[in-house]
Amino acid sequence: MRNKLALRAAAVGASAMLLSFSFSGAAQADPVTQTGVDQLSAEQLPDELVEAITRDLNISPEEYLDRAAKAQELGSYADEFRQQHPDEFAGAWLGLDGKPFVAVTSSAAAKRAAADGYHTRLAPVSAEGLEQTLAQLNSWIGLLPKDVASQVNSTSIDVLDNRVVIDIVNSPIGRALNLPTLLANVKVMLSPGHGGKTERGPLGGDTYISTPGDIADAELSEISVCSLGFNAVNGNGNAVNISAGHCNPALGQPSPVFLPNQENINDSTRIGTFSHSSVGDPADGLDYSVISLNEAGIDAGLDRPVIRGAGGTTLEITGTADPVVGAPICKSGQNSAFTCGVVAADHVETQLFTHDGSSRTVRGFAGTACTLAGDSGGAIVTGTLALGITSGSNSSGAPNCTEANLVLATDGGTANLGIPVADIMSAAGNGLKIRTK
């Protein structure tokens, strides 16, 4: 794990940690949550997920489900508000206490949002303006030499402080980085007894392995280890699983996928093939893969709307969702099981360097759930809704989440990058749909 300080340079302001932000606003009443979102009840959540929610979020399972539903209502309202008032909308988020906020650029817009029952905050720059600044910043980064660009961890939009943030490694090169004149105010910052069935077959969150060719001839160094994501179907009705694109060891090629035989890896069961994988494609900037499942994969149970955390208990997926800042999230992964956090930013971009030395920009959302090596490709949920796929994190090198939380506490805590399932379904096309209860 690389210890670092984070240099955060704001294009339209500075600083970006949700958990250290002090919320304020007018004392409007919260809108009644009427999302129509179909979720499981708190009593139906797996024990391990309940444990993760209370441990990581310090809220009850009922509050977790309520906030997840409220975040989707806020997201829908924000989308409609932005369409109607593109120059006045500046972002939306849930506060740490679960209250929904809408940022606007005018007093008139604030009155409209307040009349609809939302807390409001005036901001100098619209969401569209922030996105344009982010695009300019990433274009500049793309022109930097590789050894310089590699010192940029990520760029993101901080709707809380109405700024674009660049996270730079605290290295000699990073400290000497000559930021473009559009960036001002550079600031240095120290950078799971209720329901839930128990099943033993492979599910989302469990381990799969892949090799460029026949696993019987593969060296251990050629075997990649990742987590299954959400089960889905394509437009032809065929069973697939959605995972991370970088988990394909031969990106762009139909590499085989196996359930590992722990006693003899070379005798692992093939359950499918990467039919599509993408990492930082210029058209969408996503990191995702589609695993076409064979009969063995289907017979193993990968044709159901279910993911697993730990101890064998499962969670049924009841729908899909979009990332909203402040929304509670929990991730499933083969290494760290269920861990929870919140959406810290709904728009993050980072540079990924591939084996051939090329640089690709990956786009997604940031969360605060602890994520370890091997969790890539695993499912991220909000409530019982499918939200995204794990792409990476700042704690991937840690042996466990306890140590990750201790080491990264002074750097703002753990952070993970998620790829929204809505964007994946849109980019993949072919009628791809997440399986839901």
N, C-alpha and C positions, 0 to 999 in steps of 0.2 A: 504494500500500500504506500502511496506517495503522500507524505505530509506536505502541505503547502499552505501558503497564505493566498487569499483571493484578492486580486486587484479588480475592483469593480468600477468601471468607468461608465458614467451615465450620459447617454446622448441627450436626454431631456430631463435630467435629474440624477440621483444616485441611490445606492443601497437597495438590497432586494430580499431579505430573509423574512418570509411570512411569519415564522414563529416568534420573531423578535419585534414584530410590528405592533404598535399600540393603536387600537381602533378607536375611532370617535365619530360622532355624527349626531344629527338631530334625532330626537326621540320619537320617531314615527313608529306606529304599530307594524309588526311583521305581517306580511300577507299570509292568508290561509293557504296551506299547501294543498292544492287540488291538481296533482299531476296526472292522475290516472295511471301512475306507475304501478305495475303488478310486481310485488316483492313477497318473499317469504316472511313469515312472522318471526319475531325474535326467538320464540320457543323452538323454531325449526332450524336455527343456525347451529353449525357444528360446535362442539365444545372448544376445539382449538381456535376457531375463529372468534368466539366470544372472549376467550382468554386474550387473544391478540388485540381485540378492540379495547378491552378494559385496561390492558397493560400499556399499549402504545398511544391510545387516544384519550384515555382517562374519561371515557363517557360510557353510558350504558348501551347495550345492543339496540334497545328501542330508539335511543337518540341517534345512534349510527344510521339506522334505517331511515329515520325521519330526516336527518340532514342530507342523506344521499338523494332522497326524493325532492327535498327543497332545492338542492343544487340544480337538479334537472329542470325544475320549474323556473329558476332564475336564469338558466342557460337559454331556455326557450323565450323568455321575456326579453333577454338581452339581444338575441338574434333579431326579434321583431322590432325592438327599439332601434337597433342599428340600421336596419333596412329603411325605417321611416325617417331617421334623423342621423345620417352617416357622419355629418360634421360635428355632432354634439355628443356622440357616444364615445366614452373613453375607457370602458372596461366594466367588469362585474365580478364579484367574489362573495364568498361566505366568510364572515368574521370568525374568530376563534370561538365565539360564543354561539355560532350558528346563525347570526343575523345576516340577511342578504343586503349587499351594497351594490349600488349602481353609480359609476363615476360618469360625470357629464361635463361639458365645457361651457355651459351657460346656466344662468339662474332660471330661465324659462324651462329648460330641459329638466332641471332639478325639481321644479314644481310638478312637472308632469309625472316623473318617476315617483315622487313622494305621494302624489295623489293616488298612485297605484299601490301604495303601501310599502315602498322600498326605502331603505336608508340611502342617502345620497352623499356624494362628495364632489366638489368642484375640482376640475383638473385642467391644466393649461393646454394639453395636447390630446387630440382625438386618437382613438384606436387605430384608425387608418394612417394617421401621421406617424404613430409609433411603428407600425408595420413597414412603412416606407423607409424609416430610419434604419430599422433592423436589416432590411434588404440592402441598403447602401453599405452598412457595416460589414455584412457577410461578403459582399462583392469585393470590398477592400481586403478582407482576410484572404479571400481566394487568390489574390494576386501576390501574397507574401511568399517568400521562399519557404520550403518545407520545414526547415529547422526553426524558423520563426513562427510559422502558422501552428506548429505542434504545441506551442506554448499557450495557445488559446484553448481553454477547456470547453467553453460554450458561450453562446450569446442568447439572451432571452428578453422577453417583455415583462416588466414588473408593473402590473396594473395597480398595485397598491400605492406605489410612489410615482406612477405615471412616468416611467423611465425605461430606457433600453439599457441592459446591463451586459458587460463583457467580463467574463471570468478568466483571469490570466494566471498561469502558474507563477509562483514566487521564485523565479530562477533568474540568473543574470540576464538571460535573453528577455525573459518576460518583463523584468523591471526596466529594461532598456527599450522596450517596445515603443516605437514612436506612433502614438495613437493619432488618428486623423483629426483634423481641426474641428470636425463636427462633434467630437466628444469633449465634454467639459467636466469640471468638478471630479477629477480622478480621486478616488478614495481607497485607501488600503484597509482591508478588513482581514482579520484572522479567519484566514480562509478555513398465544391463541389458546353440564348435565342436562345442554338442551338437546334439541333434535339433531339430526345428522346421522345418516346411515354409515355403517362401516363396511368398506369394500376393499378388496385386495387387488382387483384388476387395475390396469393402467388407466389413468385419468389425466386431465389437464393439471399441470403442476408436477407430474411425475417425470422421471428421467427417460430421455431417449438419447441414443448415440448415432453418429453418422460418420461415414468414411467416403473418400472420393471414389472408391471402387469396392471390390469384394472384401468383406470384413475378415474372411478367413486368411487373407494374405496381408492384412493391414498391420502396420506397426502401431504401438500405443501412441506415438507422437502424431499419428495421422487421424486419430479418433477424436471427434469433437463431442462434448457432453453438454446437453442443454435440457430445457424443460418444455414439456408439451404445453400448448396454450389452449385456446378455446376450440372445442369441436364445432364443426360447421358443415354445410353442404354447398356444393356449387350449383350452377344453373341447370346442370344435368341430373341433379339429385344425388350425386356421388358424395360419399363421406370423405371429409378432409379435416385436417387440424391446422390451425393458424399459429405460427410461432415466429421467431425472429429470423430475419434474412441472413444475418452474419453467422447463424448456426450451420448453414450449408457450407461444408469444407471446400466445395468446388462451386463457388458462387456462379449462378447462371446455368449450371449443369444439373441434370436429374440424379443427384446423389441418393443412394439408398438410406433408409432410416430403420433403426433397429430398437427393440426392447432389449436392454442389456441382460445377458446371462452372467450373473455375478461370479459364478464358479468358473466359467469359461467364456470370456468375452468373444472369442472367435466363433463361438457357437450360438451367438445371439439371434433372436427371432426377427426376421424382417417384417415390418408392419406397413411399409409404404415407401414413397419416393418424393423427394422435393420436386413438385411439378412446376413451382415458380418460387424464385427468391430474388429479393431486391434490397440493396443497401445504398441509400443516398442517390437514387435515380433522380436526375435533374427535373424530371416531370413532377415528382411528388415528394422527394426527400425522405421517404420512409424506410424503415428497417423491418422487413417482414418476409415471411415465407408461407407458402401453402404446401402442406404435405398431403399428397393423395394417398389414401389408406387402401391397403389391399384387404383380402378376406380375413387374414390373420389379425389385422388391426381392428377390423369391425367385430370379429368374434371376441376380441379381447375387451370390447366395451367402449371403443372410441367413437361411438355413434350416438352418444347421449349428451344432454346439456348439463354436464357435471364437471366440477373441478375438485381437487383435493388439497388440503393443507398439510396435516401431519397426523400420524396415528391411525390413518385409514379412513377418517370421517370425511364426508363429502358435502359439497355445497351445490345446489341446483341453481342454474342461471335462469333468470326469469325475464330478461330483456337486455337492451343495450343502452349505453349512456354516452354523453360527451363530457370532456374534462371542464370543470368549473373551478376556478381558484377558491380554495378553502374547503372544497368537498372532501369528505372522509373517503379514504381508499384503503384496501387491503390487497396484498399480492400473495400469490401462491407460487412456490418454487421448490424444486427438488432438493435444494440445499438448506434454505432457511425457513421453509414451510410458510405458514401464515405470519405475515408482519403487516402492521398498519401505519398509516400516516395521513397526510392531507395533500391535495394538489397545491403545489407551491407556485407554479406558473403554467398557464395553458398554452404557451407558445415558446418553445426552446429550440435552439439550433446548435449543433456541435459538429466539429470536424472529426471524421473517423478515417484513420489511415489504414489502408488495406495491405495485404501481404506483398503486393507488387509495388508498394510505395506511393500509390496514388491517394489523393485526398478526396473524401466525399462528405458532403454536408447532410447530416441526418436531422430530421425535424420531428418534434413530438411535444410531450408535456412533462413537467418535472413534478416529482412527488417526494415525500420525506420518509417513505417506508424503507427499512433496511433491506438491502438486496445483495446477495453474495454471488461469487463465481458459480456458474452452473444454473443460476436462476433465469438466465436469458431465455426468452421465449415464453416464459410462464405468464399466467393470467393475472390481470389487475382488475379488481371489481370495486364498484361503489355501491353500497347496499348489497343487493344480490343481482346487480346489473353488470354486464360485461363492459368494461371501460377501455382497456388497452392491453398491450403485450409488452413485457419487460425487454428493454434494449440494452441498458447498461446502468452503472452506478458508480459512486465514488468510494464504495466499500467492497468492491469485488475482490480485493486482495486479502480481506480480513478472514480469519478462521471461523469467526462466529459473530453474531450481531452484538453480543455483550461487549466484545473488544472493539468492534466498529463504532459503537455509540460512545465509548470512553475516549477513543483516539480522536474521533472527529467532532467531539463536543465543542472544542474551541474554534472549529472551522465552520460552525453553523449546523453540525449534525449530518446525518446520512441523507443522501439524495439519490433518487433513481430517475432514469429516463424511460418514459412509456410512449408507445406508439398507439394512437387512438384507433380502436377497432372500426369506427365509422369511416376514417380515412382509408384504412386497409380495404374495407369492403368496396369503397368507391374506386380505389386504384386498381384492385385486382379484377374488378368487373365480373363478367360471366355469372352474374346473379348470386355471388357469394353471400351467404347469410349465416350468422351465428346460430347455433342450435339453442333454443330456449325452451323452458318448461311449458 
